[in-house]
Amino acid sequence: MKITWIGHSAFRVEAGGAAILIDPFLTGNPAFEGDADAASAGCTHVVLTHGHDDHIGDTPAILEKSGAQLVANYEICMWISSTFGHENVNPTNHGGTVDCGGFTVSFTNAVHSSGTTKDGQSIYLGNPAGVVIKADGEPALYHMGDTDIFSDMALINDIYAPDIGIVPIGDRFTMGAKTAAMACKRFFRFKTVIPCHYGTFPILDQTADAFLAEMGGENVVVLDKSVAKQF
């Protein structure tokens, strides 16, 4: 499995013969230092955890250019389809697993909110989620999405046994360093922990230093943006 951190909560995952973009917030993302076309080149699937603008990001443009399949909750899939005319959607929801050919995606709980705004009106886009991606012969990847800590994370570990955890640590809108580290150590047995959702905007924690300290450096890999790493 090859993982590239694009910045914020956006990742490119290459596994199971697919090129998967998770929450591809590229354009307007101050933490993204690369080229949007290069980051999305060859994309076969876009997986969205929830409907906030800093997670949907470039999804419509990527789908139009690539014809990639969108994997998201029902509300997001229907909104993308009706608003942008993209028909290659694979809707799911919490507890469900969908086979994407070469890999599966399972949606888990997340404690957050979800929606976008148009003309000053809030548009509901389903419940927020975490996603577990599994491909044969590859480590199981759990992207928590945007979330607070919650005790049923223990069930996620029991059911899916993720090897790699992508964990939001930036505080204010998600867990901060202390609770993120508590979640990792109390509820999971990750072989690798990748922090995200920090340093993007001034109101978020700017570095992963506090999280590293809380974790004692244990199993934490701070990715360089736009640099692929093999796991």
PyMOL commands that set and color helices and strands:
alter all, ss='L'
color gray80, all
select helices_A, chain A and resi 36-40+53-56+59-66+74-84+153-160+177-187+209-215
alter helices_A, ss='H'
color red, helices_A
select strands_A, chain A and resi 2-7+10-15+18-22+45-47+69-73+89-92+97-99+104-109+115-118+121-124+129-134+141-143+164-168+192-196+229-230
alter strands_A, ss='S'
color yellow, strands_A
deselect
rebuild
show_as cartoon
